[in-house]
Amino acid sequence: MDKKTINIALAGFGTVGTGLAKIIRENKSWIERRTGKRLVIKKILVRDLTKVRSFVPDPDARFTSNMDDLLMDKGIDIVVELMGGIEEAFTLIDSSLRSGKHVVTANKALLAEKGNELFALASEKKLGLYYEASVAGGIPIVQTLKDSLAGNKIKSITGILNGTANFILSEMTSKGLDFSTALNAAQENGYAEADPTLDIEGIDAAHKLTILIRLAHGADYPLGILPIQGISRVNAKDISLAGEFGYVLKLIAQVREKSEHLQAGIFPALLPCDHILAKVDGPFNSILLEGNAVGPIMLYGQGAGDLPTGSAVLSDIMSLAKDNSAIDNTGFKENILPKAQIVEPELAVYRHYFRMSALDKPGVLSAVSGVMGEHNISIAQAVQKPGPEGKNVPIVFLTHRAQLKSVYSALKVIDKFDFITAPTVHYRIL
Ligand SMILES: NC(=O)c1ccc[n+]([C@@H]2O[C@H](COP(=O)([O-])OP(=O)(O)OC[C@H]3O[C@@H](n4cnc5c(N)ncnc54)[C@H](OP(=O)(O)O)[C@@H]3O)[C@@H](O)[C@H]2O)c1
């Protein structure tokens, strides 16, 4: 943009919108030194004009609750969508692009669901639709994949992409809490929403993974067919048993590339305690990448919060504000990305953890290991925890690498044995 002043319309003045406004004020001269531009927040769209705001924006900014005030204003260069939600955010972004304005957004849910449509429109209009803050808050993963690692074929991405889930699992691990107590702690500390469904059921991490897949592989993996398993059924018993074997449980988002085909999903998994992601605790996020040229790279930082997320939003605004900014929304030349070639999820191979609840009687171990053998699952360790004779006891198996399909078939048989008293708990091991 060749103007000296860049006018911004901020749609949303909650956690992230306020954080962004604070950084723009605090780092004003620094931003001018880097871009040669003055960033001015001209309009702020909110739902409730009567709400008392924790931060007072500069006098240039005018609050409105009418979206058209942003869209009709020809002086606005960039619309920054920080409202969240799908329908209204879509309308705002679509209309902003149609009225010739660049857009910056942090809205992963919208990009995961309707990104293709919006990227096609942005490309047709030759406008920016930037979204650094949509994945892992302050961690600069979008730019890293789009630019810094653009020459690499990305072989795998393994991430802890949801701070709420990671906080809950960390509390369960370090304090021995059960799931609901740890969830309450997350809510009390402001790490979980009143309705935590998106976070604890893995849906938020899935939104972010679909965005990463587009950036890393130039392909669209439809959200509707991405395998998603959250943490709401994680039992403190498994966290404690995993610890005894030297593992921690984490909610993992993963995509692996094999012969141009993608294997992806969100699932809780056991990580050896010396795994580089095992030490990512509390609300932090981390992403471990493997590029075919660069090798492994790990990014770590705050995946949410006003200033970290505001920092990512600001980086997009500054990129667009620079005179020499060449628009690059997806990191690929195609206007519409092709559908990903997908490996059937059940063909994925991992090591596995099983916890069976069984009656303590002779022949149990040999019957179970017999079924595993028939399904090509080789046992690495089996431990029966002591319990009162004849009563229910936990038996833990750690296996060598085996296909998920074999695991699911074996468990169907095992769980029908009359000595098995509850469905077997199964986690993958990374
Ligand atoms: N919070 C984080 O740490 C974080 C991290 C990464 C990404 N994100 C993403 O960033 C976006 C914003 O998150 P947030 O946490 O800042 O949300 P928030 O605190 O709930 O703030 C939302 C803001 O948008 C306004 N708003 C919502 N719907 C509106 C509508 N229909 N019309 C006009 N204004 C509307 C609200 O107005 P009122 O103030 O009047 O209610 C409020 O100012 C979301 O897409 C979120 O997923 C957030």
The ligand as an SDF file (V2000), in Angstrom:
LIG
                    3D

 48 52  0  0  0  0  0  0  0  0999 V2000
   -8.9260  -15.2410   22.7020 N   0  0  0  0  0  0  0  0  0  0  0  0
   -7.8290  -15.7710   22.1770 C   0  0  0  0  0  0  0  0  0  0  0  0
   -6.8180  -15.9140   22.8570 O   0  0  0  0  0  0  0  0  0  0  0  0
   -7.8060  -16.1700   20.7260 C   0  0  0  0  0  0  0  0  0  0  0  0
   -6.6590  -16.8170   20.2120 C   0  0  0  0  0  0  0  0  0  0  0  0
   -6.6190  -17.1350   18.8520 C   0  0  0  0  0  0  0  0  0  0  0  0
   -7.6910  -16.8510   18.0420 C   0  0  0  0  0  0  0  0  0  0  0  0
   -8.8000  -16.2540   18.5750 N   0  0  0  0  0  0  0  0  0  0  0  0
   -9.9190  -15.9510   17.6870 C   0  0  0  0  0  0  0  0  0  0  0  0
  -10.0740  -14.5380   17.6530 O   0  0  0  0  0  0  0  0  0  0  0  0
  -11.4420  -14.2100   17.4960 C   0  0  0  0  0  0  0  0  0  0  0  0
  -11.8800  -13.2720   18.6210 C   0  0  0  0  0  0  0  0  0  0  0  0
  -11.6920  -13.9120   19.8550 O   0  0  0  0  0  0  0  0  0  0  0  0
  -11.8330  -13.1230   21.2590 P   0  0  0  0  0  0  0  0  0  0  0  0
  -11.3880  -14.0850   22.2980 O   0  0  0  0  0  0  0  0  0  0  0  0
  -11.1710  -11.8060   21.1660 O   0  0  0  0  0  0  0  0  0  0  0  0
  -13.4110  -12.9470   21.3380 O   0  0  0  0  0  0  0  0  0  0  0  0
  -14.2450  -12.0910   22.4380 P   0  0  0  0  0  0  0  0  0  0  0  0
  -13.3800  -11.7120   23.5670 O   0  0  0  0  0  0  0  0  0  0  0  0
  -15.4800  -12.8620   22.6870 O   0  0  0  0  0  0  0  0  0  0  0  0
  -14.6220  -10.7590   21.6400 O   0  0  0  0  0  0  0  0  0  0  0  0
  -15.4970  -10.7520   20.5440 C   0  0  0  0  0  0  0  0  0  0  0  0
  -15.7370   -9.3140   20.1310 C   0  0  0  0  0  0  0  0  0  0  0  0
  -16.5020   -9.3070   18.9350 O   0  0  0  0  0  0  0  0  0  0  0  0
  -17.6900   -8.5440   19.1250 C   0  0  0  0  0  0  0  0  0  0  0  0
  -18.7370   -9.2320   18.3670 N   0  0  0  0  0  0  0  0  0  0  0  0
  -19.0500  -10.5480   18.4150 C   0  0  0  0  0  0  0  0  0  0  0  0
  -20.0640  -10.8150   17.5630 N   0  0  0  0  0  0  0  0  0  0  0  0
  -20.3690   -9.6470   16.9830 C   0  0  0  0  0  0  0  0  0  0  0  0
  -21.3350   -9.2740   16.0310 C   0  0  0  0  0  0  0  0  0  0  0  0
  -22.1690  -10.1620   15.4960 N   0  0  0  0  0  0  0  0  0  0  0  0
  -21.3880   -7.9820   15.6390 N   0  0  0  0  0  0  0  0  0  0  0  0
  -20.5460   -7.0850   16.1800 C   0  0  0  0  0  0  0  0  0  0  0  0
  -19.6030   -7.3640   17.1000 N   0  0  0  0  0  0  0  0  0  0  0  0
  -19.5320   -8.6470   17.4920 C   0  0  0  0  0  0  0  0  0  0  0  0
  -17.9590   -8.5050   20.6150 C   0  0  0  0  0  0  0  0  0  0  0  0
  -18.6850   -7.3360   20.9240 O   0  0  0  0  0  0  0  0  0  0  0  0
  -19.0600   -6.9380   22.4530 P   0  0  0  0  0  0  0  0  0  0  0  0
  -17.7440   -6.5610   23.0720 O   0  0  0  0  0  0  0  0  0  0  0  0
  -19.9750   -5.8030   22.3420 O   0  0  0  0  0  0  0  0  0  0  0  0
  -19.6570   -8.1710   23.0540 O   0  0  0  0  0  0  0  0  0  0  0  0
  -16.5310   -8.4860   21.1660 C   0  0  0  0  0  0  0  0  0  0  0  0
  -16.0210   -7.1730   21.1920 O   0  0  0  0  0  0  0  0  0  0  0  0
  -12.1930  -15.5570   17.4510 C   0  0  0  0  0  0  0  0  0  0  0  0
  -12.3510  -15.9360   16.1050 O   0  0  0  0  0  0  0  0  0  0  0  0
  -11.2460  -16.4940   18.1540 C   0  0  0  0  0  0  0  0  0  0  0  0
  -11.4050  -17.8400   17.7490 O   0  0  0  0  0  0  0  0  0  0  0  0
   -8.8770  -15.9130   19.9020 C   0  0  0  0  0  0  0  0  0  0  0  0
  1  2  1  0
  2  3  2  0
  2  4  1  0
  4  5  1  0
  4 48  2  0
  5  6  2  0
  6  7  1  0
  7  8  2  0
  8  9  1  0
  8 48  1  0
  9 10  1  0
  9 46  1  0
 10 11  1  0
 11 12  1  0
 11 44  1  0
 12 13  1  0
 13 14  1  0
 14 15  2  0
 14 16  1  0
 14 17  1  0
 17 18  1  0
 18 19  2  0
 18 20  1  0
 18 21  1  0
 21 22  1  0
 22 23  1  0
 23 24  1  0
 23 42  1  0
 24 25  1  0
 25 26  1  0
 25 36  1  0
 26 27  1  0
 26 35  1  0
 27 28  2  0
 28 29  1  0
 29 30  1  0
 29 35  2  0
 30 31  1  0
 30 32  2  0
 32 33  1  0
 33 34  2  0
 34 35  1  0
 36 37  1  0
 36 42  1  0
 37 38  1  0
 38 39  2  0
 38 40  1  0
 38 41  1  0
 42 43  1  0
 44 45  1  0
 44 46  1  0
 46 47  1  0
M  CHG  2   8   1  16  -1
M  END
$$$$
